[in-house]
Amino acid sequence: MSSANKKLAAAERRAKIDELRRQERARERRNKTITVAVCAAIFTALAGGTGYLLVTVKGDEKKEEKKQETARSTPIKGEKTWDELSRNHVAEPVSYPMTPAAGGDHAQAWMNCDGDVYAKEVGQENAVHALEHGAVWVTYNDKAPAADVKALKETVSKTPYSLLSPHPEQKAPIAVTAWGRQLELNDASDPRFDTFLAKYVQGEQTPEPGAACTNGLTA
């Protein structure tokens, strides 16, 4: 495929993802509107007024959208970045300059990353290929408490374009990694964890946005 065709395909994938996100936001707004309408009817019957309730909900929606926009555009404190990472497919093991790996040459096959939770270590070369597709790789070592690992599993399992696995060699109890981006955390309750996911799952750093996170390796 020519360079121009690859760029066109990437643009089309990005457009599809943006449309899916728009539709999801629209569904969420419709669901909230239905909930508000039901509550408003009950409120009207009991108190005879709904204006304050409707205004409050709409205001909360705008605040949430603004919060998400801010999260995507604001640097995350403590985040490490790497630019101009190579993207060759290789058959041999790769010596990465960071742990966990955050990009560079990688295996032909990617790890499935559709909210996949792995109980054992996964190949870094395969995980990096998933990062190239826009996934966020969440990892932990034996310093992470069982409660934190449980919380990470619950979050990842509900997040498309993410994967979770143990990584004994990392220094911090928890790490979250996207292509060229990484954040080390001491606990799963750190608010920067959710910010990192919101910003980098299919984020602007993604070399191949919309590429598959299924039909890859499962273990």
Secondary structure by P-SEA (a helix, b strand, c coil): ccaaaaaaaaaaaaaaaaaaaaaaaaaaaaaaaaaaaaaaaaaaacccccaaaaaaaaaaaaaaaaaaaaaacccccbbbbbcccccccccccccccccccccccccccccccccccccccccaaaaaaaaaabbbbbbbcccccaaaaaaaaaaaaacccbbbbbbccccccbbbbcccccccccccccaaaaaaaaccccccccccccccccccccc
